[in-house]
């Protein structure tokens, strides 16, 4: 089976929406070699590797074999720098500009590993804006909350993470993506209120500071 990716994929609604279509299209495929053809892709925002990796995990769990072909040199360079392509037989390339946040898979109990990941791949990068120790701890705490949500609420086997820092752009954006394939926000919030809540409404509720589906003495809602 060959899947030809039609065009460039950016970290915006259309990019995420297209990648997610793979879930519904190929969720019933089993024991098949699935080949992704990148010949039409001249640009891929690296943080999307977290989402692609999570979907590859789903496909591989059904005894499918994933292969990637016809990767354009520019895209290949990016995906070798962040080490996404290493499991597919590609060699690592040193990131001399140190702007990529490596693609990693974390088990839900690897707090230490994820904390080190934030420090090494983000806060200690030379290009990252200078900040006080207190601010660094606050940044870590907020990013760790996303990981904690994936671990606590997602009930998944792996948490996928990847990112890219763009220090040359005027606003110096950081694109950072964390993905789990477990229980989603709609399911958790609906269960918490014991009613079927629309997904968009559930996300709106979850994004308000202090709101959490955690119970008992466990804090949450950051």
N, C-alpha and C positions, 0 to 999 in steps of 0.2 A: 504494500500500500504506500503510495507516494502522496504527500500533502505539499502542494506548492503554495508558499506564502506569497500573497499577491503584491505586496508593496512594503514600504518602510513602516516601522512600528514605533510610535512615540508614546511617551508616558502621559497619556491623556485619555479621555473617555473612549474614543474610537479604538485606541490601541489595546486597552484592557478588554473592551467589549469583544474585539476580534479574537484575542487569545482565548477568552473564556468560552467562545463558541466551540472550541475543540472538545470541551468537556461533554457537551450534549451530543456532538456529532460522533464521537469515538468512544463513548463510555461503555459500549457493549462489545468493542473489539477485543478479542482474546487470542493469545498465542500467534501473533502476527508480527512481522517486521514492519515497523512504521518508519518511513523515511520522510524527513522534513527537508524540502528543497528551498534553499535560501537564495536562489539565483536572482530573484527580483528585489531583494532587500539590500539597499545601499546604506541604510542607517538604522540602527536599533539602539534605543536607549537602554543602557546596561542594567539599570535597576529592575527592568522587566524580567530579567533572568530569574528572579525569585518566583514570579508567577509561572513562567514557563517550566521551571524546575519542579514546582508543585504538581503541575499537570503531567509532566513526564513521570513523576512518582506514581501518580494514579494509573497511568497507562502501563507502567512496568509491574505494578502490583497484580496485573492480570496476565502476567507472563508474556507481555509484548517486549520486543527488542526495539530500541530507539536508535536511529542513525540520522546524521545530519550531513547534507551534501551541498555542493556549489555555494559555499559561503564566500561572499565578496571579501577581498583583502582587508578593507577598512573595518568591516564588521568582525572578521576573524581576529584581527588585532585586539579589538576591545574585549572580545569574549575569551581571549587567551590571557589578557592582562588580569581580568577578574576571576580567572580560573574556572569559568563555567564549562569550557570545552575540554578540560583535562580528562574527564571520564570517557570521552569519545575518541581518545587517541591523540589529541593535540598536545603539544608541548607548551609549557608556561612561557610567557614573555614578561620580562621585568617592566613594571610601570614606573618609568623614570620620573614622570610628573607627579606620581603618587596621588592621583585623583580618584581612583576606583576603590570602592568598598567591595572586597572579595565576596563572591557567591559562596554561601555556606548553608549547611543543613544542621540544625541543632535538635537534639532530643529535648522533650519538655522539662527534663530535670537538670539540664546543663546551664544552670544560672551562672556559674563561674566562667564557662566558655563564652557565653553571650556577653557578659560584662567586659571580659577582655577584648572581645570583638569590637565593642563600642569604643573602648579606649584606644586600641591600636589602629582600627580602620577609620576612625573619625576624629576624635578629640586630639590625638597626638600627631595628626598630619600637619606638615609644615604649612600647607596652604589654608588650613582651617583658621578662622579668625581667632586672634588672641583673646583669652578669657581668664577670669579668676578661677581659683580652685573651687570656690563656692558655686559659681555659675556652671562649671564643668560637672559638678555633682548633680545640679538641678537638671541639666541637659540629659545626663545619664539616667536620672530617675524617670524623666518623662518618656524617653525612648524605651526604657526597661518596662514601663507600664504596658506598652504595646505588646512586647514579648510575653509579659505576664498574662495579658488578656488571652493571647493565643494559647498559652499553656493551660490556664485555669478553665476558660470557657470552651476552647476549641476541642479539647479531648482528642488530640491528633497524635500521630506517630512522630512527625517531623515538623519543624518550623523553618521555613526557607527565608533567607535574607540576602539582599544585595543592594548596591547603591552606586551613585556616581556624583562627584562633586565638580562643579563648573566654575572655577575661580576666575576665569577670563571673561565671563559674562558680567554685565553691569551689576546685576543684583546678586551675583555669586550663589546661585541656587544649589541646594543639595537635594537630590532625588534619592529617597531611601524607602525601600519596599520590604515589608514583612508579610509573609503569606503562610496560612495554615489551611488544611483541607478538612478541618473538623466541623463541629457544630457552629452555625453562623449566628449573627446578631439577632436576626428575626426569630430564629428558633429559641434562643435563650430568653429574649425579652417576652415573647409570647408565653413561654413556660412560666416565667416569673409572675406575670399578671393573669395566667390561666385563661387566656383568650387569644384568638388569632389576630395578631397585629400586623398591619401592612409593613413591609420591609423598610420603606423610606421613613415611616413614623418611628419604627423601632430604632433606626440609626439616629434619628433626630434626638430621641430620648436618651440614647446611650452616650451621645456627644455632649450632653449637658453636665457640667462639673458637679460631682457629688452623686450622680445617678449610677447605680451599680446593681447587678443581679446577684452579687455575692451576699451571703447570709451569715448570721452568727457574728463572731468577733473579728472576722476577716475584713480588713479595710479595703476600700476600692473607690472607684469613681474619679480618679485623677484625670 
